Amino acid sequence: MKHYLITSQFLKPFETFGDVVPQHRAHLQAWYDRRAILCSGPRADRQGGVILARAEDPAAIAEMLAGDPYQRLGLARYTTVEFSPAKHQPLLEAWVQGA
């Protein structure tokens, strides 16, 4: 299982996103349901967001981001960094191991 830190940068003011926000959250929920996302949320400065995710390969992450309403509508640009969790809290053991 590969792990990814995904950051987004909003390309338009967040205040203009309107009803796209619930669509974005519903899209992410589908990936939470697949146990692909551990956590996500907006940056404190409201200029973008962060997702901590896992997948078998980069193509799955590309699929997740391609379907995101923020990306489809040109509201955000994503950056993905693959990493290897060398240490983690014991409560994350199953998620890190891919269970």
TABELPE-V87262 format. One record per residue. N is the residue number from 1. SS is DSSP state (2 for helix, 1 for strand, 0 for the rest). BURIAL is 1 if it has 16 or more other ideal C-beta (glycine too) atoms within 10 Angstrom, else 0. Layout:
N:SS:BURIAL
N:SS:BURIAL
This chain:
1:0:0
2:1:0
3:1:1
4:1:1
5:1:0
6:1:1
7:1:0
8:1:1
9:1:0
10:1:1
11:0:0
12:0:0
13:0:0
14:2:1
15:2:0
16:2:0
17:0:1
18:0:0
19:0:0
20:2:1
21:2:0
22:2:0
23:2:1
24:2:1
25:2:0
26:2:0
27:2:1
28:2:1
29:2:0
30:2:0
31:2:1
32:2:0
33:2:0
34:0:0
35:0:0
36:0:1
37:1:1
38:1:0
39:1:0
40:1:1
41:1:0
42:1:0
43:0:0
44:0:0
45:0:0
46:0:0
47:0:0
48:1:1
49:1:1
50:1:0
51:1:1
52:1:1
53:1:1
54:1:1
55:1:1
56:0:0
57:0:0
58:2:0
59:2:0
60:2:1
61:2:1
62:2:0
63:2:0
64:2:1
65:2:1
66:2:0
67:0:0
68:0:1
69:2:1
70:2:1
71:2:1
72:2:0
73:0:0
74:0:0
75:0:1
76:1:1
77:1:0
78:1:1
79:1:0
80:1:0
81:1:0
82:1:0
83:1:0
84:0:0
85:0:0
86:0:0
87:0:0
88:0:0
89:0:0
90:2:0
91:2:0
92:2:0
93:2:0
94:2:0
95:2:1
96:2:1
97:2:0
98:0:0
99:0:0
